[in-house]
Amino acid sequence: MFILDTYQKITCGNVTMPYVVAQITSLIILVIQIVVPLLIIILGMLDLGKAVVAQKEDEIKKGWQTFFKRLLIGMIVFLVIVFVKFIIGLVAENYEVNCIDCFVNNNCQIN
């Protein structure tokens, strides 16, 4: 649950920062992971719906091409997030992994 807490602190390595920074970061990542697929579905339905109503072969083909481009961009956004999590998990030491888990998944060890 996201309740912005400005008084608690977290420590990542030698850096102490407000817990709210980690909360906002994890909230932004969560919103991106929810909004991107919804936008792809809604915009794809609109594009293909317009193309089908127009009943032109070229418009339908163009609608499918636009849909696949958006789908590819959405997959790239997801893969960037997964790739960054994976690389940091491989490179980081134990305390840094806890920090990444805190900033990405809001699973923090509060001081």
URMOSUL-V294841 format. One record per helix or strand of 3 or more residues. SS is the DSSP state (A for helix, B for strand). FROM is the first residue (numbers start at 1). TO is the last residue. If there is no record, write none. Layout:
BEGIN
SS & FROM & TO
SS & FROM & TO
END
This chain:
BEGIN
B & 9 & 12
B & 15 & 18
A & 19 & 54
A & 57 & 91
A & 94 & 105
END
